[in-house]
Each structure stands twice: as structure tokens, then as C-alpha cells.
């Protein structure tokens, strides 16, 4: 697929950033002026703790921080790790639509840990997956300090964050990954349930279906891997290769007008998981494009978070 190794050459960087812009701004361009605050649409988090480090001692560690959203409560509530989108190259835990999801989950009896991770092209996707897994392990180790139950954990993410959430949910047993901040063996980053907004499930297919030139972007995604090495590494970073019978229950939330052609991936993934006996649901945002939750007040966005709460409740509360 990649004819010549170029590492992090200028050409591959430009193309990778181009895809990043396509993914990121296809969402941002949808954004209109909010008609009201989050609280008008089912969100509430009276307790917000900012910028807690979940890993240190690695390059780019300044990105490895998380925010916590919750409300006053007794005992331990289920925990959720939230992962922002932005085409693996952009974005932040402060993104308004992600904060909204965190606040809605908090209002409905969850403690939410909203994470940042290191960004490409400087840091390839493998490291981003490891960051997300490392964050889950940190939450398990510290959950009780914040009123959360480490034994009842879910993960939610959108777009690139949906890809990373799928990797946390489905690939945490792959020894190819070494969770950030946890060099020891045998650490557990598994979760009990996952929610994936308009996720990239098959990276190779996504690049091919969105333009032949974007196939070169695998060079940046995989740190310059070529030939057989590319094929081997993409096996590990594509969630499609981890659809199996022991995956946690998973809900997909995708617009059927997704311009990146991701809706069929969600439909097919739900079908495959169900065939394996894994509970899986598809929330179809009718007529909606990629990143439909940017307008958090839109009915499809509001309804999608309600669907997540119901799905998570089934496995983390009942």
C-alpha cells in the first residue's frame, strides 16, 4: 500500500493533517450558536475537578491529564472514561459536546473521567491507544478517591475518540499494547460496557473510501511502517480485528448521512457482535452527518445520550 518509506516526512505529514482537518472541521462546521446552556438539555455536574495527571515521565506527558465530573452522592457510583475526538490530530477534553455528554452522565448517577491523550502525527495511534488504556487503569486505581466504583466501568468516545474507546473495550488483552504509565505486566484496562459515537472501526477501509491519496496517511498513523510491517501493525490498531465473543456490550451512535462513510461500519459491527452473542445496539441519527453531537441541543444529540444512559444502566447499575 505504501510504496516508499518516508517516516514523518513532509509529504505524509501534510496528508495526515489534511485528513485531520477533514474529520475535525466536518464536525466544527456544523456548529451553530447554542440556544441555551447544557443544563437546559439534561446536563448537571456540580463537582468538576480539572487537570489531574494520570501518567508522567514520558514524552508529551503534559497532555496526559483528565477532568472529573460528578454530583454530590453517598457510596460509590459507576465510572465512565470519556475520550474526545479530533481525527487523532486535534481536539481536547474541553470540547463542548464532550463536556455535555460528561455532564449528562454525571446527572444520571455516574462519575466521569474525561481524558486528553497525545496527538498525531508526533505520536502515532499506537501510543494514543496506550494512553487511553493507561487512563482506564489510573481510574481503576484511584476511582474510590472520587466516589467511583472501579469494578463498574464504561467508556465513551466520539470519532477518533470512538476508535480509541473501541480499542479500550475490545483490545485491552492485546499484548501489543503497553498502557501508558504502567510498564508492569498483567495490568487490566478492560471495561464492562462501551459507547461509540460515529467511530472509525476499520482504519484501512476508512482511508481507502475517503480518497486514494489518503492511503499514504498510514505512514503517519503507523510511524512510517511499510509493506508487511504496515499490514501487521494495522491489524493491531483497527478495532474491526478485535470483534469477538468476549467483547463488552457496545452501543454505536452514528448518523446515516455520515460523509466519511462510517455508518455502514457501525451497522456491520453491530451485526457481527450480535452474531457472536454480544449485546450491541445501534442508535441511528437520521439524516445526520459526522459529528452530529457538536450541536448538543439538537434532539438527535440529546436522545443519543439518553440512549447511552439506558444502555450503561443495564450493565453498570442493574
C-alpha positions in Angstrom: 0.0 0.0 0.0 2.8 2.4 0.8 5.4 2.4 -1.9 8.2 4.2 -0.2 9.1 4.7 3.4 9.2 8.3 4.4 9.0 8.2 8.2 7.5 11.5 9.3 8.4 13.2 6.0 6.8 16.5 5.0 4.5 14.9 2.4 3.0 12.3 4.8 2.6 15.0 7.5 0.7 17.3 5.1 -1.6 14.5 4.0 -2.2 13.3 7.6 -3.1 16.8 8.7 -5.4 17.1 5.7 -7.4 14.1 6.9 -7.3 15.6 10.4 -8.8 18.8 9.0 -11.4 16.9 7.1 -12.6 14.9 10.1 -12.3 17.8 12.6 -13.8 20.6 10.5 -16.6 18.4 9.2 -17.7 18.4 12.8 -16.9 22.0 13.6 -18.6 23.4 10.5 -21.9 22.0 11.8 -21.7 24.2 14.9 -24.2 27.0 15.4 -24.7 29.3 18.4 -26.1 27.4 21.4 -29.7 28.4 22.2 -29.1 27.7 25.9 -26.7 26.2 28.5 -26.1 22.5 28.9 -28.4 22.4 31.9 -31.4 23.1 29.7 -30.7 19.8 27.9 -30.4 17.4 30.8 -26.9 18.1 32.0 -25.7 18.7 35.5 -22.3 18.3 37.3 -21.9 20.3 40.5 -18.4 18.8 41.1 -15.7 19.4 38.5 -12.1 18.7 39.2 -9.7 19.8 36.5 -6.3 18.7 35.1 -5.4 15.7 37.2 -2.3 13.9 35.7 -2.8 10.2 35.0 0.7 9.5 33.8 4.1 11.1 33.9 7.7 10.5 32.9 7.0 10.0 29.2 7.4 12.4 26.2 4.4 14.7 25.9 3.2 14.0 29.4 1.7 17.5 29.7 -1.2 16.1 27.6 -1.9 13.2 29.9 -4.4 14.8 32.2 -8.1 14.3 32.9 -11.1 16.2 34.3 -13.7 14.6 36.6 -17.4 15.3 36.5 -19.9 14.2 39.2 -22.5 15.4 41.7 -22.7 15.0 45.5 -23.5 11.4 46.4 -23.1 8.7 49.0 -21.3 5.5 48.4 -19.7 4.6 45.0 -21.2 5.3 41.6 -20.3 3.6 38.3 -17.3 5.2 36.5 -17.1 6.2 32.8 -13.9 7.2 30.9 -14.7 9.8 28.1 -12.4 10.2 25.1 -12.6 13.3 22.8 -12.4 13.2 19.0 -10.5 15.3 16.5 -9.0 12.9 13.9 -6.2 11.9 16.3 -4.5 15.2 15.5 -6.6 17.8 17.2 -9.2 18.2 20.0 -9.2 18.5 23.7 -11.2 17.3 26.7 -12.7 20.8 26.9 -14.6 20.3 23.6 -18.2 21.4 24.3 -20.0 18.4 23.0 -17.8 16.1 25.1 -18.3 18.1 28.2 -22.1 18.0 27.6 -22.0 14.2 27.5 -20.0 14.1 30.7 -22.4 16.3 32.4 -25.5 14.3 31.3 -23.9 11.1 32.5 -23.0 12.8 35.8 -26.6 13.9 36.3 -27.7 10.3 35.8 -25.5 8.9 38.5 -22.1 8.4 37.0 -18.6 9.7 37.9 -17.0 10.7 34.6 -13.3 10.9 33.9 -12.8 13.0 30.7 -9.3 12.5 29.3 -6.7 14.0 27.0 -4.2 12.0 25.1 -1.1 12.6 23.0 -1.8 13.7 19.4 -0.6 12.6 16.0 1.4 12.9 13.8 4.0 13.4 16.6 2.6 10.5 18.5 1.2 7.6 16.4 -2.1 5.9 17.1 -0.5 3.0 19.0 0.6 5.5 21.7 -2.8 7.1 21.8 -4.4 3.7 22.4 -1.9 3.1 25.1 -2.7 6.5 26.6 -6.4 5.6 26.8 -5.7 2.2 28.3 -3.4 3.8 30.8 -6.0 6.3 31.8 -8.5 3.5 32.4 -6.0 1.7 34.7 -5.4 5.0 36.6 -9.1 5.5 37.1 -9.4 1.9 38.4 -6.6 2.6 40.9 -8.0 6.0 42.1 -11.7 5.7 41.4 -12.7 5.3 45.1 -11.0 8.6 45.9 -13.6 10.4 43.8 -16.7 8.3 44.8 -16.5 5.9 41.8 -16.6 2.1 41.7 -13.6 0.6 39.9 -15.5 -2.6 39.4 -18.2 -0.9 37.3 -16.6 1.0 34.4 -17.6 2.0 31.0 -16.0 4.0 28.2 -17.5 6.5 25.7 -15.8 8.3 22.8 -16.6 10.1 19.5 -15.0 9.9 16.0 -11.3 9.3 16.7 -12.3 9.0 20.3 -14.8 6.4 19.3 -12.0 4.4 17.7 -9.9 4.7 20.9 -12.9 3.7 23.0 -13.4 0.7 20.9 -9.8 -0.3 21.3 -10.1 0.1 25.1 -13.3 -2.0 25.0 -12.2 -4.7 22.7 -8.4 -4.8 22.5 -7.2 -4.4 26.1 -6.0 -8.0 26.2 -3.7 -7.5 23.2 0.0 -7.7 24.4 1.0 -5.4 21.5 -0.1 -2.5 23.7 1.7 -1.4 26.9 -0.6 1.0 28.7 1.0 4.4 29.3 2.3 4.8 32.8 2.1 1.0 33.5 5.3 -0.8 32.4 4.4 -3.8 34.6 2.7 -6.8 33.1 -0.8 -8.0 33.9 -2.4 -4.6 34.3 -6.1 -4.6 33.4 -7.7 -1.8 31.3 -10.9 -3.7 30.5 -14.3 -2.1 30.9 -17.8 -3.6 31.2 -19.6 -1.5 28.5 -18.7 0.8 25.7 -20.5 3.7 23.8 -19.0 4.6 20.4 -20.1 7.8 18.6 -19.5 7.7 14.8 -16.4 5.6 15.3 -13.7 4.6 12.9 -13.8 0.8 13.2 -11.7 -0.1 10.1 -8.9 2.4 9.6 -7.6 0.9 6.3 -11.1 0.9 4.8 -11.8 4.5 6.0 -8.7 5.8 4.3 -9.5 4.0 1.1 -13.1 5.1 1.0 -12.2 8.7 1.5 -9.7 9.1 -1.3 -6.8 7.1 -2.8 -4.3 9.7 -1.7 -5.2 9.2 1.9 -3.7 5.7 1.8 -0.4 7.5 2.3 -1.7 8.6 5.7 -1.0 5.2 7.0 2.6 6.2 7.0 2.0 8.9 9.6 -0.6 6.8 11.6 1.9 4.0 11.9 5.2 5.8 12.3 6.4 5.1 8.8 5.6 1.4 8.6 5.7 -0.1 5.1 4.8 -3.4 3.4 4.3 -6.3 5.7 5.0 -4.2 8.8 2.2 -1.9 7.8 -0.2 -4.8 7.3 0.9 -6.3 10.7 0.6 -3.1 12.6 -2.8 -2.1 11.2 -4.2 -5.4 12.5 -3.5 -4.1 16.0 -4.9 -0.6 15.7 -8.1 -1.4 13.8 -11.0 -2.3 16.1 -12.5 -4.5 13.4 -9.9 -7.1 14.1 -11.0 -7.3 17.8 -14.7 -8.1 17.3 -15.0 -11.3 19.4 -17.4 -13.1 21.7 -15.9 -11.7 24.9 -16.2 -8.1 24.0 -18.2 -5.9 26.4 -21.8 -4.8 25.4 -21.4 -1.9 22.9 -23.7 0.8 21.6 -23.0 2.7 18.4 -24.4 6.2 17.8 -23.9 7.2 14.2 -25.6 9.4 11.6 -26.9 7.6 8.5 -25.6 10.6 6.4 -22.1 10.4 7.8 -20.0 11.9 5.0 -16.9 9.8 6.0 -18.9 6.7 5.2 -18.8 5.4 8.7 -22.4 4.5 9.1 -22.0 1.1 7.3 -19.1 0.3 9.6 -21.4 0.8 12.7 -24.2 -1.3 11.1 -21.9 -4.1 10.2 -20.2 -4.1 13.6 -23.5 -4.4 15.5 -24.4 -7.3 13.3 -21.1 -9.1 13.9 -21.2 -8.6 17.6 -24.8 -9.9 17.8 -23.9 -13.0 15.8 -21.2 -13.6 18.5 -23.7 -13.2 21.3 -22.5 -9.8 22.4 -25.3 -7.4 23.2 -25.0 -4.5 20.8 -27.3 -1.7 19.7 -27.3 1.0 17.0 -28.6 4.5 17.6 -29.2 5.9 14.1 -29.2 9.7 13.9 -31.5 10.0 10.9 -30.2 12.4 8.3 -27.2 13.4 10.5 -23.6 13.8 9.4 -20.4 13.1 11.1 -20.1 14.8 14.5 -23.8 15.4 14.9 -23.3 15.9 18.6 -21.5 19.2 18.1 -24.9 20.8 18.4 -25.6 19.3 21.8 -29.0 20.9 21.9 -30.2 19.1 18.8 -32.8 16.5 19.5 -30.7 13.7 18.0 -27.8 14.6 20.2 -30.0 14.8 23.4 -31.6 11.5 22.5 -28.3 9.8 21.9 -27.0 10.5 25.4 -30.3 9.2 26.8 -29.7 6.0 24.8 -26.2 5.7 26.4 -27.6 6.2 29.9 -30.2 3.5 29.4 -27.6 1.1 27.9 -25.0 1.8 30.6 -27.6 1.5 33.4 -28.3 -2.0 32.2 -24.8 -3.2 32.8 -23.4 -0.9 35.4 -26.4 -0.4 37.8 -28.8 -3.3 37.4 
